[in-house]
Amino acid sequence: MTTARIHDNDEIASVLEHYVNGARTGRGDDMRPAFHGDATIFGYIGADLFGGPIERLFEWNDANGAASGLAARIVSIDLAGTTATARIEIENWTGNRFTDLFTLLKVNGQWKIMNKVFHLHA
């Protein structure tokens, strides 16, 4: 792996940490820096599709509250130039288990999450 790829991997991991830390604090504003302003979210909560602008995630996070017992693990980061995908497994987000899949884009030299697709485990 080249030095540039290692640097990009580290930067993406840092972006994902903003997201995870925001989940822990229960504050959407803490995770907001990880996302592009036009980012979207999609997944199912039970039989209901939860989707649309990323602002919905921030609102849900604020309403859900802090998740101090949350455990998260970055499972993968896959780079292709200025694009990337990442997968995180999250346990105990206020009692829930999620698999989160992200697409990222390097915008003006900074990695930003463009889309989050999630699976809420039963």
MDTraj code that builds the backbone (N, CA, C; nanometers):
import mdtraj as md
import numpy as np

residues = "MET THR THR ALA ARG ILE HIS ASP ASN ASP GLU ILE ALA SER VAL LEU GLU HIS TYR VAL ASN GLY ALA ARG THR GLY ARG GLY ASP ASP MET ARG PRO ALA PHE HIS GLY ASP ALA THR ILE PHE GLY TYR ILE GLY ALA ASP LEU PHE GLY GLY PRO ILE GLU ARG LEU PHE GLU TRP ASN ASP ALA ASN GLY ALA ALA SER GLY LEU ALA ALA ARG ILE VAL SER ILE ASP LEU ALA GLY THR THR ALA THR ALA ARG ILE GLU ILE GLU ASN TRP THR GLY ASN ARG PHE THR ASP LEU PHE THR LEU LEU LYS VAL ASN GLY GLN TRP LYS ILE MET ASN LYS VAL PHE HIS LEU HIS ALA".split()
xyz = np.array([
    [0.0842, -0.1165, 0.0000],
    [0.0000, 0.0000, 0.0000],
    [0.0896, 0.1238, 0.0000],
    [0.0573, 0.2189, -0.0875],
    [0.1382, 0.3404, -0.0968],
    [0.1120, 0.4330, 0.0221],
    [0.2025, 0.5267, 0.0414],
    [0.1882, 0.6239, 0.1490],
    [0.0596, 0.7043, 0.1318],
    [0.0269, 0.7409, 0.0076],
    [-0.0956, 0.8185, -0.0188],
    [-0.2196, 0.7385, 0.0195],
    [-0.2204, 0.6099, -0.0138],
    [-0.3354, 0.5245, 0.0212],
    [-0.3461, 0.5079, 0.1722],
    [-0.2344, 0.4950, 0.2398],
    [-0.2371, 0.4833, 0.3861],
    [-0.2939, 0.6115, 0.4452],
    [-0.2489, 0.7267, 0.3933],
    [-0.2988, 0.8557, 0.4404],
    [-0.4498, 0.8668, 0.4174],
    [-0.4982, 0.8290, 0.2983],
    [-0.6418, 0.8318, 0.2688],
    [-0.7174, 0.7389, 0.3624],
    [-0.6650, 0.6191, 0.3859],
    [-0.7287, 0.5246, 0.4781],
    [-0.7431, 0.5863, 0.6167],
    [-0.6375, 0.6498, 0.6652],
    [-0.6398, 0.7136, 0.7964],
    [-0.7410, 0.8282, 0.8003],
    [-0.7469, 0.9077, 0.6937],
    [-0.8423, 1.0185, 0.6876],
    [-0.9862, 0.9666, 0.6882],
    [-1.0119, 0.8593, 0.6143],
    [-1.1470, 0.8010, 0.6118],
    [-1.1829, 0.7461, 0.7496],
    [-1.0896, 0.6793, 0.8136],
    [-1.1145, 0.6277, 0.9494],
    [-1.1478, 0.7425, 1.0440],
    [-1.0825, 0.8564, 1.0287],
    [-1.1100, 0.9738, 1.1116],
    [-1.2505, 1.0272, 1.0864],
    [-1.2921, 1.0305, 0.9605],
    [-1.4276, 1.0736, 0.9253],
    [-1.5292, 0.9806, 0.9910],
    [-1.5044, 0.8513, 0.9840],
    [-1.5957, 0.7546, 1.0434],
    [-1.6008, 0.7685, 1.1949],
    [-1.4903, 0.8084, 1.2553],
    [-1.4885, 0.8311, 1.4003],
    [-1.5771, 0.9491, 1.4393],
    [-1.5838, 1.0543, 1.3560],
    [-1.6773, 1.1652, 1.3811],
    [-1.8195, 1.1121, 1.3891],
    [-1.8528, 1.0249, 1.2957],
    [-1.9858, 0.9649, 1.2923],
    [-2.0120, 0.8852, 1.4197],
    [-1.9200, 0.7972, 1.4560],
    [-1.9356, 0.7121, 1.5747],
    [-1.9411, 0.7974, 1.7017],
    [-1.8551, 0.8966, 1.7130],
    [-1.8560, 0.9820, 1.8313],
    [-1.9877, 1.0575, 1.8453],
    [-2.0446, 1.0998, 1.7330],
    [-2.1765, 1.1645, 1.7366],
    [-2.2849, 1.0694, 1.7840],
    [-2.2734, 0.9436, 1.7466],
    [-2.3688, 0.8433, 1.7956],
    [-2.3549, 0.8269, 1.9464],
    [-2.2324, 0.8247, 1.9941],
    [-2.2090, 0.8089, 2.1390],
    [-2.2646, 0.9267, 2.2190],
    [-2.2459, 1.0489, 2.1680],
    [-2.2921, 1.1671, 2.2416],
    [-2.4412, 1.1921, 2.2239],
    [-2.4997, 1.1332, 2.1180],
    [-2.6404, 1.1574, 2.0901],
    [-2.6664, 1.2944, 2.0307],
    [-2.5624, 1.3525, 1.9725],
    [-2.5733, 1.4860, 1.9130],
    [-2.5448, 1.4792, 1.7631],
    [-2.6472, 1.5093, 1.6848],
    [-2.6304, 1.5107, 1.5407],
    [-2.5227, 1.6059, 1.4952],
    [-2.5092, 1.7195, 1.5653],
    [-2.4077, 1.8179, 1.5272],
    [-2.2661, 1.7626, 1.5421],
    [-2.2466, 1.6642, 1.6315],
    [-2.1135, 1.6045, 1.6480],
    [-2.0764, 1.5147, 1.5310],
    [-2.1775, 1.4584, 1.4625],
    [-2.1477, 1.3715, 1.3483],
    [-2.1570, 1.4461, 1.2146],
    [-2.2179, 1.5601, 1.2162],
    [-2.2395, 1.6379, 1.0933],
    [-2.1116, 1.6588, 1.0108],
    [-1.9934, 1.6881, 1.0719],
    [-1.8726, 1.7120, 0.9910],
    [-1.8306, 1.5927, 0.9046],
    [-1.8789, 1.4740, 0.9362],
    [-1.8418, 1.3553, 0.8584],
    [-1.9143, 1.3496, 0.7244],
    [-2.0241, 1.4218, 0.7123],
    [-2.1133, 1.4085, 0.5969],
    [-2.1085, 1.5297, 0.5050],
    [-2.1240, 1.5032, 0.3772],
    [-2.1444, 1.6090, 0.2791],
    [-2.2836, 1.6666, 0.3036],
    [-2.3025, 1.7940, 0.2762],
    [-2.4320, 1.8580, 0.2972],
    [-2.5465, 1.7962, 0.2196],
    [-2.5165, 1.7310, 0.1073],
    [-2.6198, 1.6683, 0.0243],
    [-2.6293, 1.5180, 0.0462],
    [-2.5679, 1.4667, 0.1528],
    [-2.5679, 1.3226, 0.1794],
    [-2.7097, 1.2713, 0.2038],
    [-2.7249, 1.1405, 0.1846],
    [-2.8535, 1.0751, 0.2051],
    [-2.8375, 0.9532, 0.2956],
    [-2.9506, 0.9039, 0.3439],
    [-2.9550, 0.7849, 0.4284],
    [-3.0720, 0.6982, 0.3842],
    [-3.0504, 0.5647, 0.3867],
    [-3.1577, 0.4712, 0.3542],
    [-3.1394, 0.3420, 0.4325],
    [-3.2495, 0.2857, 0.4758],
    [-3.2520, 0.1570, 0.5434],
    [-3.3926, 0.1318, 0.5953],
    [-3.4118, 0.0176, 0.6559],
    [-3.5422, -0.0173, 0.7096],
    [-3.5399, -0.0187, 0.8611],
    [-3.6450, 0.0369, 0.9199],
    [-3.6725, 0.0231, 1.0621],
    [-3.8011, -0.0575, 1.0678],
    [-3.7867, -0.1863, 1.0987],
    [-3.9001, -0.2778, 1.0854],
    [-3.9368, -0.2886, 0.9388],
    [-4.0642, -0.2706, 0.9076],
    [-4.1101, -0.2772, 0.7682],
    [-4.1066, -0.1409, 0.7005],
    [-4.0711, -0.0380, 0.7751],
    [-4.0766, 0.0987, 0.7236],
    [-3.9426, 0.1446, 0.6682],
    [-3.9460, 0.1977, 0.5454],
    [-3.8272, 0.2550, 0.4836],
    [-3.7960, 0.3881, 0.5512],
    [-3.6733, 0.4014, 0.5989],
    [-3.6243, 0.5261, 0.6573],
    [-3.5267, 0.5819, 0.5556],
    [-3.5622, 0.6931, 0.4938],
    [-3.4730, 0.7432, 0.3902],
    [-3.4934, 0.8894, 0.3616],
    [-3.3918, 0.9440, 0.2952],
    [-3.3976, 1.0826, 0.2529],
    [-3.2708, 1.1564, 0.2868],
    [-3.2810, 1.2884, 0.3063],
    [-3.1638, 1.3693, 0.3387],
    [-3.1005, 1.3252, 0.4707],
    [-2.9709, 1.3423, 0.4825],
    [-2.8974, 1.2976, 0.6012],
    [-2.9450, 1.3700, 0.7267],
    [-3.0090, 1.4824, 0.7109],
    [-3.0648, 1.5555, 0.8254],
    [-3.1577, 1.4653, 0.9073],
    [-3.2214, 1.3685, 0.8432],
    [-3.3090, 1.2743, 0.9159],
    [-3.2289, 1.1944, 1.0178],
    [-3.1045, 1.1560, 0.9828],
    [-3.0193, 1.0840, 1.0776],
    [-2.9870, 1.1735, 1.1971],
    [-2.9513, 1.2980, 1.1709],
    [-2.9163, 1.3891, 1.2789],
    [-3.0349, 1.4091, 1.3742],
    [-3.1542, 1.4234, 1.3174],
    [-3.2747, 1.4397, 1.3994],
    [-3.3011, 1.3143, 1.4817],
    [-3.2888, 1.1963, 1.4186],
    [-3.3095, 1.0697, 1.4906],
    [-3.2082, 1.0559, 1.6034],
    [-3.0840, 1.0893, 1.5747],
    [-2.9781, 1.0787, 1.6746],
    [-3.0057, 1.1714, 1.7932],
    [-3.0458, 1.2949, 1.7652],
    [-3.0777, 1.3895, 1.8723],
    [-3.1924, 1.3370, 1.9588],
    [-3.2956, 1.2819, 1.8957],
    [-3.4124, 1.2310, 1.9687],
    [-3.3795, 1.1038, 2.0461],
    [-3.2889, 1.0246, 1.9938],
    [-3.2549, 0.8950, 2.0544],
    [-3.1664, 0.9106, 2.1772],
    [-3.0856, 1.0151, 2.1812],
    [-3.0008, 1.0410, 2.2974],
    [-2.8664, 0.9714, 2.2908],
    [-2.7890, 0.9937, 2.3952],
    [-2.6521, 0.9415, 2.4022],
    [-2.6516, 0.7884, 2.4072],
    [-2.5474, 0.7304, 2.3496],
    [-2.5268, 0.5853, 2.3493],
    [-2.3860, 0.5580, 2.4012],
    [-2.3653, 0.5865, 2.5282],
    [-2.2307, 0.5768, 2.5856],
    [-2.1750, 0.4346, 2.5814],
    [-2.2614, 0.3329, 2.5762],
    [-2.2160, 0.1939, 2.5700],
    [-2.1940, 0.1421, 2.4289],
    [-2.2035, 0.2300, 2.3307],
    [-2.1890, 0.1909, 2.1908],
    [-2.0485, 0.1370, 2.1626],
    [-2.0432, 0.0264, 2.0897],
    [-1.9162, -0.0303, 2.0425],
    [-1.9219, -0.0353, 1.8903],
    [-1.8177, 0.0142, 1.8249],
    [-1.8146, 0.0177, 1.6784],
    [-1.6820, -0.0361, 1.6279],
    [-1.6900, -0.1011, 1.5127],
    [-1.5693, -0.1557, 1.4514],
    [-1.5750, -0.1297, 1.3018],
    [-1.4692, -0.0678, 1.2486],
    [-1.4582, -0.0519, 1.1035],
    [-1.4181, -0.1875, 1.0473],
    [-1.5035, -0.2433, 0.9643],
    [-1.4803, -0.3756, 0.9063],
    [-1.3985, -0.3642, 0.7787],
    [-1.4279, -0.2601, 0.6988],
    [-1.3551, -0.2468, 0.5726],
    [-1.3572, -0.1031, 0.5238],
    [-1.2513, -0.0709, 0.4506],
    [-1.2420, 0.0530, 0.3738],
    [-1.1831, 0.0131, 0.2392],
    [-1.2510, 0.0493, 0.1324],
    [-1.2059, 0.0157, -0.0023],
    [-1.1930, 0.1456, -0.0821],
    [-1.0719, 0.1742, -0.1280],
    [-1.0421, 0.2988, -0.1993],
    [-1.0322, 0.2773, -0.3495],
    [-1.0798, 0.3761, -0.4244],
    [-1.0614, 0.3801, -0.5697],
    [-1.0490, 0.5264, -0.6090],
    [-0.9267, 0.5766, -0.6070],
    [-0.9032, 0.7167, -0.6429],
    [-0.9674, 0.8112, -0.5438],
    [-1.0641, 0.8908, -0.5917],
    [-1.1316, 0.9879, -0.5057],
    [-1.2630, 0.9341, -0.4490],
    [-1.2856, 0.8028, -0.4637],
    [-1.4057, 0.7400, -0.4091],
    [-1.3655, 0.6296, -0.3124],
    [-1.4586, 0.5990, -0.2217],
    [-1.4332, 0.4915, -0.1263],
    [-1.5655, 0.4362, -0.0755],
    [-1.5587, 0.3127, -0.0273],
    [-1.6700, 0.2543, 0.0469],
    [-1.6156, 0.2100, 0.1818],
    [-1.7049, 0.2064, 0.2800],
    [-1.6650, 0.1633, 0.4134],
    [-1.7820, 0.0902, 0.4781],
    [-1.7470, -0.0009, 0.5681],
    [-1.8480, -0.0757, 0.6435],
    [-1.8123, -0.0699, 0.7911],
    [-1.9131, -0.0408, 0.8732],
    [-1.8973, -0.0378, 1.0178],
    [-2.0029, -0.1292, 1.0801],
    [-1.9616, -0.2050, 1.1802],
    [-2.0553, -0.2822, 1.2627],
    [-2.0693, -0.2090, 1.3956],
    [-2.1928, -0.1848, 1.4366],
    [-2.2202, -0.1111, 1.5596],
    [-2.3078, -0.1952, 1.6512],
    [-2.2635, -0.2054, 1.7755],
    [-2.3390, -0.2759, 1.8796],
    [-2.3852, -0.1750, 1.9843],
    [-2.5052, -0.1959, 2.0336],
    [-2.5600, -0.1213, 2.1468],
    [-2.5741, 0.0280, 2.1206],
    [-2.6247, 0.0621, 2.0026],
    [-2.6639, 0.2018, 1.9784],
    [-2.8020, 0.2147, 2.0401],
    [-2.8045, 0.2518, 2.1675],
    [-2.9249, 0.2533, 2.2519],
    [-3.0036, 0.1229, 2.2357],
    [-2.9295, 0.0126, 2.2480],
    [-2.9903, -0.1201, 2.2451],
    [-3.0017, -0.1824, 2.1079],
    [-2.9612, -0.1141, 2.0040],
    [-2.9744, -0.1646, 1.8673],
    [-2.8396, -0.2048, 1.8090],
    [-2.8456, -0.2985, 1.7147],
    [-2.7272, -0.3399, 1.6397],
    [-2.7472, -0.3015, 1.4936],
    [-2.6468, -0.2340, 1.4366],
    [-2.6532, -0.1882, 1.2987],
    [-2.5319, -0.2355, 1.2187],
    [-2.5536, -0.2593, 1.0912],
    [-2.4474, -0.2678, 0.9926],
    [-2.4656, -0.1450, 0.9037],
    [-2.3621, -0.0603, 0.8974],
    [-2.3666, 0.0627, 0.8183],
    [-2.2706, 0.0512, 0.7009],
    [-2.3205, 0.0837, 0.5843],
    [-2.2402, 0.0877, 0.4620],
    [-2.2386, 0.2316, 0.4121],
    [-2.1202, 0.2813, 0.3822],
    [-2.1028, 0.4199, 0.3411],
    [-2.0352, 0.4287, 0.2054],
    [-2.0740, 0.5289, 0.1271],
    [-1.9951, 0.5699, 0.0121],
    [-1.9375, 0.7067, 0.0469],
    [-1.8110, 0.7238, 0.0119],
    [-1.7409, 0.8494, 0.0418],
    [-1.6804, 0.9050, -0.0863],
    [-1.6620, 1.0359, -0.0868],
    [-1.6008, 1.1057, -0.1989],
    [-1.5038, 1.2086, -0.1425],
    [-1.3888, 1.2211, -0.2063],
    [-1.2919, 1.3230, -0.1656],
    [-1.3323, 1.4537, -0.2347],
    [-1.3824, 1.5476, -0.1550],
    [-1.4350, 1.6742, -0.2054],
    [-1.3439, 1.7862, -0.1567],
    [-1.2856, 1.8592, -0.2505],
    [-1.1942, 1.9693, -0.2147],
    [-1.0870, 1.9225, -0.1163],
    [-1.0351, 1.8018, -0.1386],
    [-0.9262, 1.7487, -0.0585],
    [-0.9674, 1.6839, 0.0725],
    [-1.0984, 1.6782, 0.1008],
    [-1.1456, 1.6184, 0.2255],
    [-1.2449, 1.5062, 0.1962],
    [-1.2314, 1.3955, 0.2707],
    [-1.3241, 1.2839, 0.2569],
    [-1.4549, 1.3180, 0.3268],
    [-1.5659, 1.2928, 0.2571],
    [-1.6999, 1.3162, 0.3105],
    [-1.7880, 1.1959, 0.2791],
    [-1.8730, 1.1603, 0.3736],
    [-1.9716, 1.0554, 0.3495],
    [-2.0810, 1.1144, 0.2619],
    [-2.1087, 1.0466, 0.1502],
    [-2.2109, 1.0919, 0.0563],
    [-2.3422, 1.0178, 0.0775],
    [-2.3325, 0.8937, 0.1284],
    [-2.4512, 0.8115, 0.1462],
    [-2.4278, 0.7099, 0.2556],
    [-2.5301, 0.6894, 0.3366],
    [-2.5293, 0.5839, 0.4376],
    [-2.6477, 0.4933, 0.4088],
    [-2.6203, 0.3631, 0.3965],
    [-2.7254, 0.2612, 0.3865],
    [-2.7031, 0.1696, 0.5062],
    [-2.8110, 0.1396, 0.5775],
    [-2.7944, 0.0622, 0.7008],
    [-2.8883, -0.0572, 0.7059],
    [-2.8474, -0.1541, 0.7868],
    [-2.9326, -0.2677, 0.8213],
    [-2.9456, -0.2684, 0.9729],
    [-3.0697, -0.2635, 1.0213],
    [-3.0986, -0.2734, 1.1633],
    [-3.1270, -0.4196, 1.1921],
    [-3.0410, -0.4837, 1.2704],
    [-3.0563, -0.6256, 1.3015],
    [-3.1711, -0.6462, 1.4005],
    [-3.2414, -0.7574, 1.3827],
    [-3.3547, -0.7889, 1.4724],
    [-3.3022, -0.8242, 1.6113],
])
top = md.Topology()
chain = top.add_chain()
for i, resn in enumerate(residues, 1):
    res = top.add_residue(resn, chain, resSeq=i)
    for name in ("N", "CA", "C"):
        top.add_atom(name, md.element.get_by_symbol(name[0]), res)
traj = md.Trajectory(xyz[None], top)
